[in-house]
Amino acid sequence: MTRGFRLGRVGGIEIVADSSLLLLALLLVGSLYVDLRRVSPGSTPESLLVAGALGGGLFIASVLAHELSHSLLAQRRGLPVRRIRLFIFGGLSEIEREAENPGDEFQIAVAGPAASALIGLGLIGVGAVVPAGWVIAQRLGSVLGIVNLVLAAFNLLPGFPLDGGRALRALLWRRWERQRATRIAIAAGRTMALVIVGLGVWLLVSRRDLGGLWTIGVGWFLHQAAVGAAARERLLATIEGLTVGDVMRAVTETIPAEASIAELVALHQVGPVLRAVPVVVDGRVRGVVGESDISAVAPGDRALVTVGEVMTGIGPRDVVPAEESIEDFLGRPAAPARTVLATASGRVVGIVTARELAFVFDE
């Protein structure tokens, strides 16, 4: 998925739309246009197009409501939510931490399908009570209601990372440890994804139904998501119990901002590599300087350029406590400086870069 564009915030949660959402919107509007023209042949193309656009917007809004149900409940359970992303296959709530107990996991998982089911029943009810002559409104209510019910049922399939797979993990978690429950749910998810891909191939080959392409795409996406979840579980097993202090490179020296780059290299370069060093401005650490910062300065000019002129400034997101777990650390938004300082008792005690993390993960 691409970075997407920001739509706004709901309950403090950022809503982001992937560029592929535009394709989904076009498919929805086109499909609804064709369907509405069939049930209301006397309507003008313009009115059918407006109705199709309204229906497409309502469906995307219902997907957002589904994800908000997950995210808002996760927030109430103390789990930070980075954002909700909408894309061609629906939506994704980016919850930064896993639930701490199976009860919370189960409730958060089923909240989305429950919301979709309620929306579906509500839309079907609206379609049933509108006046008899409002054919387009009746059809929109019926179609969108059924689609939301199908969405709820699909998400309850017992395969990770679908909501049903997360609910399955929660139930298994009550009996076994979380890691074992997750492995079983992921295996079920990969199997479910392959079944969906097989169904898509059957629709495409035997029934000559182009909807099989969409089914194959959904199955492929779920399979990749399950593979990604399995990789994440292996990562979590690797870093379990580790803190930032366990992986950081300890630092006992800093360099003043007024020092020259030549002095920096003479004091801190080890072999061909200059390791990152905290920079002190007016008695406090205000930045970091490393190989990438001095690379553009010619060797002949290094005695004339100060460290303060080339250093990368740091902000609150670039400083973490040394006792923070690596899992929480990795769940943080990316640090602007790309070099994070670890602190203990109010002073800088270490540095974490991609090099330190790579050393841990390669073990």
LUMLORO-562539 format. One line per field, with one value per residue (C-alpha): chain; residue number from 0; x, y, z; residue in three letters. Coordinates in pm, whole numbers. Each point is the difference from the previous one (the first is absolute). Layout:
N
ch: [A; ...]
i: [NUM; ...]
x: [X; ...]
y: [Y; ...]
z: [Z; ...]
aa: [ala; ...]
This chain:
363
ch: [A; A; A; A; A; A; A; A; A; A; A; A; A; A; A; A; A; A; A; A; A; A; A; A; A; A; A; A; A; A; A; A; A; A; A; A; A; A; A; A; A; A; A; A; A; A; A; A; A; A; A; A; A; A; A; A; A; A; A; A; A; A; A; A; A; A; A; A; A; A; A; A; A; A; A; A; A; A; A; A; A; A; A; A; A; A; A; A; A; A; A; A; A; A; A; A; A; A; A; A; A; A; A; A; A; A; A; A; A; A; A; A; A; A; A; A; A; A; A; A; A; A; A; A; A; A; A; A; A; A; A; A; A; A; A; A; A; A; A; A; A; A; A; A; A; A; A; A; A; A; A; A; A; A; A; A; A; A; A; A; A; A; A; A; A; A; A; A; A; A; A; A; A; A; A; A; A; A; A; A; A; A; A; A; A; A; A; A; A; A; A; A; A; A; A; A; A; A; A; A; A; A; A; A; A; A; A; A; A; A; A; A; A; A; A; A; A; A; A; A; A; A; A; A; A; A; A; A; A; A; A; A; A; A; A; A; A; A; A; A; A; A; A; A; A; A; A; A; A; A; A; A; A; A; A; A; A; A; A; A; A; A; A; A; A; A; A; A; A; A; A; A; A; A; A; A; A; A; A; A; A; A; A; A; A; A; A; A; A; A; A; A; A; A; A; A; A; A; A; A; A; A; A; A; A; A; A; A; A; A; A; A; A; A; A; A; A; A; A; A; A; A; A; A; A; A; A; A; A; A; A; A; A; A; A; A; A; A; A; A; A; A; A; A; A; A; A; A; A; A; A; A; A; A; A; A; A; A; A; A; A; A; A]
i: [0; 1; 2; 3; 4; 5; 6; 7; 8; 9; 10; 11; 12; 13; 14; 15; 16; 17; 18; 19; 20; 21; 22; 23; 24; 25; 26; 27; 28; 29; 30; 31; 32; 33; 34; 35; 36; 37; 38; 39; 40; 41; 42; 43; 44; 45; 46; 47; 48; 49; 50; 51; 52; 53; 54; 55; 56; 57; 58; 59; 60; 61; 62; 63; 64; 65; 66; 67; 68; 69; 70; 71; 72; 73; 74; 75; 76; 77; 78; 79; 80; 81; 82; 83; 84; 85; 86; 87; 88; 89; 90; 91; 92; 93; 94; 95; 96; 97; 98; 99; 100; 101; 102; 103; 104; 105; 106; 107; 108; 109; 110; 111; 112; 113; 114; 115; 116; 117; 118; 119; 120; 121; 122; 123; 124; 125; 126; 127; 128; 129; 130; 131; 132; 133; 134; 135; 136; 137; 138; 139; 140; 141; 142; 143; 144; 145; 146; 147; 148; 149; 150; 151; 152; 153; 154; 155; 156; 157; 158; 159; 160; 161; 162; 163; 164; 165; 166; 167; 168; 169; 170; 171; 172; 173; 174; 175; 176; 177; 178; 179; 180; 181; 182; 183; 184; 185; 186; 187; 188; 189; 190; 191; 192; 193; 194; 195; 196; 197; 198; 199; 200; 201; 202; 203; 204; 205; 206; 207; 208; 209; 210; 211; 212; 213; 214; 215; 216; 217; 218; 219; 220; 221; 222; 223; 224; 225; 226; 227; 228; 229; 230; 231; 232; 233; 234; 235; 236; 237; 238; 239; 240; 241; 242; 243; 244; 245; 246; 247; 248; 249; 250; 251; 252; 253; 254; 255; 256; 257; 258; 259; 260; 261; 262; 263; 264; 265; 266; 267; 268; 269; 270; 271; 272; 273; 274; 275; 276; 277; 278; 279; 280; 281; 282; 283; 284; 285; 286; 287; 288; 289; 290; 291; 292; 293; 294; 295; 296; 297; 298; 299; 300; 301; 302; 303; 304; 305; 306; 307; 308; 309; 310; 311; 312; 313; 314; 315; 316; 317; 318; 319; 320; 321; 322; 323; 324; 325; 326; 327; 328; 329; 330; 331; 332; 333; 334; 335; 336; 337; 338; 339; 340; 341; 342; 343; 344; 345; 346; 347; 348; 349; 350; 351; 352; 353; 354; 355; 356; 357; 358; 359; 360; 361; 362]
x: [0; 109; 26; -348; -163; -148; -379; -20; -30; -277; 38; 364; 68; 147; -192; 215; -119; 233; 3; -147; -322; -74; -14; -235; -223; -14; -86; -276; -153; 12; -153; -278; -72; -49; -216; -218; -52; -136; -255; -88; 31; -202; 248; 242; 368; 89; -228; 127; 360; -74; -174; 293; 247; -214; -11; 376; 58; -233; 184; 340; -150; -126; 351; 134; -265; 113; 362; -97; -178; 330; 208; -219; -44; 377; 56; -241; 206; 315; 145; 136; -134; 233; -253; -276; 92; -263; 107; -131; -69; -176; 161; 273; 26; 366; -10; 352; -7; -161; -273; 132; -267; -229; -314; 106; 128; -336; -207; 214; -8; -377; -81; 52; -220; -264; -2; -24; -289; -190; 58; -113; -321; -65; 40; -225; -257; 23; -45; -309; -179; 57; -306; -77; 86; 353; 150; 357; -2; -149; 265; 289; -119; -39; 329; 214; -167; 74; 358; 60; -141; 228; 292; -78; -23; 320; 196; -115; 167; 236; 332; 259; 20; -376; -207; -119; 360; 75; -308; 119; 339; -169; -198; 310; 195; -229; 125; 360; 269; -40; 283; -153; -345; 142; 181; -321; -204; 262; 6; -379; 29; 245; -223; -306; 183; 96; -361; -116; 259; -117; -360; 103; 178; -309; -228; 232; 63; -321; -258; 183; -83; 239; -91; 243; 284; -121; -30; 354; 124; -170; 143; 349; -19; -111; 276; 264; -144; 17; 361; 81; -168; 208; 318; -106; -55; 350; 134; -190; 138; 352; -35; -216; 128; 254; 13; 155; 284; 77; 52; 132; 361; 111; 143; 209; 122; -161; 143; -68; -173; 287; 256; 120; -78; 372; 2; -309; 165; 324; -181; -281; 68; 66; 170; -182; -329; -99; -247; -282; 81; -234; 59; -14; -131; 0; 53; -279; -13; -173; 101; 186; 283; 112; 146; -296; 19; 364; 4; -66; 288; 324; 299; 185; -287; -53; 217; -214; -351; -142; -197; -296; -25; -54; -158; -352; -218; -204; -353; -219; -53; 376; 43; -120; 56; 255; -246; -261; -72; 120; -355; -130; 303; -67; -364; 92; -33; 324; 252; 75; 372; 13; 235; -164; 158; -62; -19; 17; -36; -25; 324; 91; 146; -23; -82; -223; 30; -96; 342; -73; -344; 137; 257; -281; -220; 287; 84]
y: [0; 358; 268; 126; 328; 118; 28; 128; -129; -177; -41; 105; -274; 106; -121; -61; -105; -200; 100; -341; 112; 205; -321; -156; 309; -19; -371; 61; 289; -192; -315; 191; 202; -317; -160; 307; 46; -354; 55; 356; 22; 322; 199; 241; -94; 302; -103; -358; 124; 218; -291; -229; 253; 36; -378; -30; 270; -172; -329; 159; 175; -335; -148; 294; -64; -364; 104; 272; -263; -188; 310; 184; -313; -61; 353; -64; -308; 212; -100; 288; 21; 158; 41; -158; -65; -44; -179; -210; -311; 191; 143; -65; 122; 52; -87; 41; -269; -339; -46; -108; -263; -223; 177; 334; -172; -170; 313; 218; -266; -46; 372; 61; -282; 92; 359; -121; -232; 279; 237; -270; -71; 373; 63; -293; 142; 344; -154; -184; 303; 263; 76; -254; 237; 64; -286; 128; 62; -346; -161; 189; -94; -364; -35; 190; -179; -341; 103; 105; -328; -188; 217; -92; -371; 5; 171; -263; -280; -172; 90; 256; 296; 14; 102; -357; -117; 245; -120; -359; 95; 154; -319; -218; 241; -81; -359; 32; 267; 289; -108; -342; 148; 248; -270; -202; 306; 101; -353; 13; 339; -124; -300; 224; 232; -288; -123; 350; 13; -342; 121; 299; -221; -223; 298; 134; -327; -201; 277; 260; 246; 297; 39; -287; 248; 200; -319; -102; 346; -21; -347; 111; 303; -215; -251; 274; 147; -341; -44; 345; -85; -316; 200; 249; -280; -133; 350; 38; -333; 123; 325; -127; 138; 234; 370; 295; -19; -356; 95; 356; 93; 151; 350; 168; 296; 291; 271; 375; 166; 244; -277; -40; -301; -74; -25; -220; -243; -8; -78; -231; -166; -374; -133; 124; 65; 298; -122; 234; 232; 220; 373; 242; 355; 232; -289; -224; -269; 163; -218; -296; -5; -299; -115; 118; 351; 62; -187; 317; 193; -22; -131; 329; 198; -211; 218; 302; -148; -54; -297; 227; 101; -356; -184; -141; 160; -221; 34; -181; -297; -52; -65; -317; -145; -282; -221; 12; -338; -53; -94; 339; 171; -156; 104; 367; 238; 24; 232; 306; -25; -374; -20; -42; 97; -219; 169; -108; 225; 303; -51; -152; -348; -153; 25; -224; -4; -249; -160; -94; -138; -198; -159; -124; -132; -179; -201]
z: [0; -66; 265; -95; 89; 327; 25; 357; 356; 191; 375; -31; -258; -334; -306; -308; -347; -221; -368; -86; 173; -312; -205; 255; -18; -380; 11; 255; -192; -328; 148; 174; -315; -204; 271; 51; -373; -11; 280; -103; -380; -12; 207; -166; -25; 211; 288; -15; 10; 303; 173; -80; 141; 314; 40; -49; 259; 246; -43; 63; 303; 127; -38; 200; 268; 13; 60; 248; 206; 32; 61; 249; 210; -17; 131; 286; 87; 17; -339; -211; -356; -255; -280; -207; -361; -273; -319; -285; 212; 279; 312; 255; 359; 87; 370; 135; 268; 42; 259; 338; 64; -207; 118; -145; -316; -58; 61; -227; -273; -9; 35; -373; -132; 258; -131; -362; 90; 175; -293; -242; 189; 34; -373; -88; 243; -162; -343; 122; 148; -269; -220; -269; -284; 120; -196; 5; 377; 58; -217; 159; 349; -98; -188; 250; 289; -148; -85; 362; 128; -240; 119; 360; -83; -208; 276; 248; -199; 249; -159; 110; -69; -58; 300; 33; 10; 280; 186; -52; 143; 304; 63; -39; 216; 292; -18; -120; 0; -242; -234; -62; -50; -251; -198; -34; -102; -259; -145; -25; -172; -262; -70; -25; -240; -230; 1; -103; -278; -118; 0; -209; -253; -22; -60; -268; -185; 44; 25; -211; 275; 9; 366; 48; -53; 300; 204; -93; 99; 339; 62; -102; 230; 295; -67; -5; 318; 170; -114; 136; 330; 27; -60; 266; 250; -67; 55; 326; 118; -79; 195; 285; 330; -163; 85; -178; 251; -114; -364; 16; -56; 328; -21; 266; -206; -179; -223; 23; -294; -46; -59; -358; -212; -11; 380; -11; -242; 198; 326; -106; -333; 33; -312; -311; 183; 212; 259; 102; 292; 208; -46; 295; -44; 302; 238; -137; -267; -297; -292; -147; -250; -204; -329; -211; 151; -94; -332; -203; 161; -194; 204; -54; 156; 308; 221; -93; 42; 348; 120; 80; -366; -127; 294; -15; 263; 230; 133; 254; -232; -25; 373; 178; 348; 9; 189; -278; -160; -356; -103; 115; -155; -342; 26; 31; -297; -195; 165; -218; 77; -82; 299; 340; 329; 305; 338; 362; 306; -226; -193; -335; 43; -346; -369; -211; -378; -267; 50; 362; -88; -294; 233; 228; -280; -174; 311]
aa: [met; thr; arg; gly; phe; arg; leu; gly; arg; val; gly; gly; ile; glu; ile; val; ala; asp; ser; ser; leu; leu; leu; leu; ala; leu; leu; leu; val; gly; ser; leu; tyr; val; asp; leu; arg; arg; val; ser; pro; gly; ser; thr; pro; glu; ser; leu; leu; val; ala; gly; ala; leu; gly; gly; gly; leu; phe; ile; ala; ser; val; leu; ala; his; glu; leu; ser; his; ser; leu; leu; ala; gln; arg; arg; gly; leu; pro; val; arg; arg; ile; arg; leu; phe; ile; phe; gly; gly; leu; ser; glu; ile; glu; arg; glu; ala; glu; asn; pro; gly; asp; glu; phe; gln; ile; ala; val; ala; gly; pro; ala; ala; ser; ala; leu; ile; gly; leu; gly; leu; ile; gly; val; gly; ala; val; val; pro; ala; gly; trp; val; ile; ala; gln; arg; leu; gly; ser; val; leu; gly; ile; val; asn; leu; val; leu; ala; ala; phe; asn; leu; leu; pro; gly; phe; pro; leu; asp; gly; gly; arg; ala; leu; arg; ala; leu; leu; trp; arg; arg; trp; glu; arg; gln; arg; ala; thr; arg; ile; ala; ile; ala; ala; gly; arg; thr; met; ala; leu; val; ile; val; gly; leu; gly; val; trp; leu; leu; val; ser; arg; arg; asp; leu; gly; gly; leu; trp; thr; ile; gly; val; gly; trp; phe; leu; his; gln; ala; ala; val; gly; ala; ala; ala; arg; glu; arg; leu; leu; ala; thr; ile; glu; gly; leu; thr; val; gly; asp; val; met; arg; ala; val; thr; glu; thr; ile; pro; ala; glu; ala; ser; ile; ala; glu; leu; val; ala; leu; his; gln; val; gly; pro; val; leu; arg; ala; val; pro; val; val; val; asp; gly; arg; val; arg; gly; val; val; gly; glu; ser; asp; ile; ser; ala; val; ala; pro; gly; asp; arg; ala; leu; val; thr; val; gly; glu; val; met; thr; gly; ile; gly; pro; arg; asp; val; val; pro; ala; glu; glu; ser; ile; glu; asp; phe; leu; gly; arg; pro; ala; ala; pro; ala; arg; thr; val; leu; ala; thr; ala; ser; gly; arg; val; val; gly; ile; val; thr; ala; arg; glu; leu; ala; phe; val; phe; asp; glu]
